[in-house]
């Protein structure tokens, strides 16, 4: 009788342990679900984005001030005036593409900050290939429009300005995109929220500075 009673107790204990284990797993799953929902909550997104967007807005004001200092150069060279918004916009597009691809790789578990990582190298190579193609076309188009508006800069100079500044921007896009993904992940932010605004705004400001640095050397 005592043996069967002990067996019953052991069986009951095992059942309780299994039930406790099931409850523990359910609790962990529920906690993970709550954390996931909280990550995508309106409150968390707003709390993360308001200070970030405020700081980036200040940087945009700085970019406008820098652009204003080169007003005379732009007015006297219509081709360069055409280049400014196109260069900045194209750099922003490349940055958005790169950040999106890196963030996707991060979620899939294939992202690794290593120069030998084939995915990272492929992304960087794609940015440089796109930049060389697009900025070459942009340079020719800007020269054509500049000539139509009475500009005097030759095709060679306009094309050189567009390609050199564009490739320098491509380097900046790759570096800032990787840095933004790394910092966002390590600081616990959602890269979907932070990387594209940061990188595109940095490229806006740097794009103006790089373009006119190249202009001051070439023109």
C-alpha positions as CSV (number, residue, x, y, z in Angstrom):
1,X,0.0,0.0,0.0
2,X,2.8,2.4,0.9
3,X,4.6,1.6,-2.3
4,X,1.6,2.3,-4.5
5,X,1.0,5.5,-2.5
6,X,4.5,6.6,-3.2
7,X,4.1,5.8,-6.8
8,X,1.0,7.8,-7.0
9,X,2.7,10.7,-5.3
10,X,5.6,10.5,-7.8
11,X,3.2,10.4,-10.7
12,X,1.3,13.3,-9.3
13,X,4.5,15.2,-8.8
14,X,5.6,14.5,-12.3
15,X,2.3,15.7,-13.6
16,X,2.6,18.9,-11.6
17,X,6.1,19.4,-12.9
18,X,4.9,18.9,-16.5
19,X,2.1,21.3,-15.9
20,X,4.4,23.8,-14.3
21,X,6.8,23.4,-17.3
22,X,3.9,24.0,-19.7
23,X,2.8,27.1,-17.8
24,X,6.4,28.4,-17.8
25,X,6.7,28.0,-21.6
26,X,3.3,29.7,-22.0
27,X,4.4,32.5,-19.8
28,X,7.6,33.0,-21.8
29,X,5.7,33.0,-25.0
30,X,3.2,35.5,-23.6
31,X,6.1,37.8,-22.5
32,X,7.7,37.6,-25.9
33,X,4.4,38.5,-27.5
34,X,4.0,41.5,-25.2
35,X,7.6,42.7,-26.0
36,X,6.9,42.3,-29.7
37,X,3.7,44.3,-29.5
38,X,5.3,46.9,-27.4
39,X,8.1,47.3,-29.9
40,X,5.5,48.2,-32.6
41,X,3.4,50.3,-30.3
42,X,2.5,53.9,-31.2
43,X,4.0,55.1,-27.9
44,X,7.4,53.5,-28.4
45,X,7.6,54.6,-32.0
46,X,6.7,58.2,-31.2
47,X,9.0,58.2,-28.1
48,X,11.9,57.1,-30.3
49,X,11.3,59.2,-33.4
50,X,10.4,62.6,-31.9
51,X,13.9,63.5,-30.6
52,X,15.5,61.9,-33.6
53,X,13.4,63.8,-36.2
54,X,13.9,67.1,-34.2
55,X,17.7,66.7,-34.3
56,X,17.5,65.8,-38.0
57,X,15.4,68.9,-38.7
58,X,18.1,71.1,-37.2
59,X,20.6,69.4,-39.5
60,X,18.4,70.2,-42.5
61,X,18.5,73.8,-41.5
62,X,22.2,73.7,-41.5
63,X,22.2,72.1,-45.0
64,X,20.0,74.9,-46.3
65,X,22.4,77.5,-44.8
66,X,25.4,75.9,-46.5
67,X,23.5,75.8,-49.8
68,X,22.7,79.5,-49.5
69,X,26.4,80.4,-49.3
70,X,27.0,79.0,-52.8
71,X,24.1,80.8,-54.4
72,X,26.3,82.9,-56.7
73,X,28.1,79.9,-58.0
74,X,24.8,78.1,-58.7
75,X,23.2,81.1,-60.5
76,X,26.2,81.5,-62.7
77,X,26.4,77.8,-63.6
78,X,22.9,76.4,-64.3
79,X,24.3,72.9,-64.8
80,X,25.5,72.9,-61.2
81,X,22.1,74.2,-60.1
82,X,20.5,71.3,-61.7
83,X,22.9,68.8,-60.1
84,X,22.2,69.8,-56.5
85,X,18.7,68.4,-55.9
86,X,19.4,65.4,-58.2
87,X,22.7,64.5,-56.3
88,X,21.0,64.8,-52.9
89,X,17.9,62.9,-54.0
90,X,19.9,60.0,-55.6
91,X,22.1,59.7,-52.6
92,X,19.0,59.5,-50.4
93,X,17.5,56.8,-52.6
94,X,20.7,54.7,-52.5
95,X,20.8,55.1,-48.8
96,X,17.2,53.9,-48.4
97,X,17.9,50.9,-50.5
98,X,21.1,50.0,-48.6
99,X,19.5,50.5,-45.2
100,X,16.5,48.4,-46.1
101,X,18.6,45.5,-47.4
102,X,20.9,45.6,-44.3
103,X,18.0,45.7,-42.0
104,X,16.3,42.7,-43.7
105,X,19.6,40.7,-43.4
106,X,19.7,41.6,-39.7
107,X,16.2,40.2,-39.2
108,X,17.0,37.1,-41.2
109,X,20.2,36.5,-39.2
110,X,22.5,36.8,-42.2
111,X,24.0,40.2,-41.4
112,X,27.6,40.3,-40.1
113,X,29.9,43.3,-39.8
114,X,32.8,41.6,-41.6
115,X,34.5,42.8,-44.8
116,X,34.6,39.2,-45.9
117,X,30.8,38.8,-45.6
118,X,29.6,38.2,-49.2
119,X,26.2,39.8,-48.5
120,X,27.8,43.0,-47.2
121,X,30.3,43.1,-50.1
122,X,27.5,42.5,-52.6
123,X,25.4,45.4,-51.1
124,X,28.4,47.7,-51.2
125,X,29.3,46.7,-54.8
126,X,25.7,47.3,-55.9
127,X,25.7,50.8,-54.4
128,X,28.9,51.7,-56.3
129,X,27.6,50.2,-59.5
130,X,24.4,52.1,-59.3
131,X,26.2,55.3,-58.3
132,X,28.6,55.2,-61.3
133,X,25.7,54.5,-63.7
134,X,23.2,57.0,-62.3
135,X,25.6,59.9,-61.6
136,X,27.1,59.5,-65.1
137,X,23.6,59.9,-66.7
138,X,22.8,62.7,-64.3
139,X,26.0,64.6,-65.3
140,X,25.2,64.4,-69.0
141,X,21.6,65.5,-68.4
142,X,22.7,68.4,-66.2
143,X,25.1,69.6,-68.9
144,X,22.3,69.5,-71.6
145,X,19.9,71.4,-69.4
146,X,22.7,73.8,-68.4
147,X,23.5,74.6,-72.1
148,X,19.8,75.1,-72.8
149,X,19.8,77.7,-69.9
150,X,22.8,79.5,-71.2
151,X,25.5,77.8,-69.1
152,X,29.1,77.8,-70.3
153,X,30.6,74.7,-68.4
154,X,31.8,72.0,-70.7
155,X,30.5,68.4,-70.7
156,X,33.8,67.1,-69.3
157,X,33.8,69.3,-66.2
158,X,30.1,68.7,-65.4
159,X,30.5,65.0,-65.9
160,X,33.6,64.9,-63.7
161,X,31.9,66.9,-60.9
162,X,28.9,64.6,-61.0
163,X,30.9,61.3,-61.1
164,X,33.5,62.3,-58.4
165,X,30.9,63.7,-56.0
166,X,28.6,60.9,-56.7
167,X,31.2,58.2,-56.0
168,X,32.2,60.0,-52.8
169,X,28.6,60.0,-51.7
170,X,28.4,56.3,-52.5
171,X,31.2,55.7,-50.0
172,X,29.4,57.8,-47.4
173,X,26.1,55.9,-48.1
174,X,27.8,52.5,-47.4
175,X,29.6,53.6,-44.3
176,X,26.7,55.5,-42.7
177,X,24.2,52.8,-43.5
178,X,26.3,50.1,-41.9
179,X,27.0,52.3,-38.9
180,X,23.3,53.2,-38.5
181,X,22.3,49.6,-38.5
182,X,25.0,48.6,-36.0
183,X,24.3,51.5,-33.6
184,X,20.5,51.1,-33.8
185,X,20.8,47.4,-33.0
186,X,23.3,47.8,-30.2
187,X,21.3,50.6,-28.5
188,X,18.1,48.6,-28.7
189,X,16.3,50.7,-31.3
190,X,14.3,49.3,-34.2
191,X,16.5,49.8,-37.3
192,X,13.3,50.2,-39.4
193,X,12.6,53.4,-37.5
194,X,16.0,55.0,-37.3
195,X,18.4,54.0,-40.1
196,X,16.7,55.6,-43.2
197,X,16.0,59.0,-41.6
198,X,19.5,59.3,-40.2
199,X,21.4,58.2,-43.3
200,X,19.3,60.2,-45.8
201,X,19.7,63.4,-43.7
202,X,23.4,62.9,-43.3
203,X,23.7,62.4,-47.1
204,X,21.7,65.6,-47.7
205,X,24.1,67.7,-45.7
206,X,27.3,65.8,-46.8
207,X,26.0,65.8,-50.4
208,X,26.0,69.6,-50.5
209,X,29.4,69.8,-48.9
210,X,31.0,67.1,-51.1
211,X,29.5,68.6,-54.3
212,X,30.8,72.1,-53.7
213,X,34.2,70.8,-52.5
214,X,34.5,69.0,-55.8
215,X,33.3,72.1,-57.7
216,X,35.9,74.3,-56.0
217,X,38.6,71.9,-57.3
218,X,37.3,71.2,-60.8
219,X,35.5,74.3,-61.9
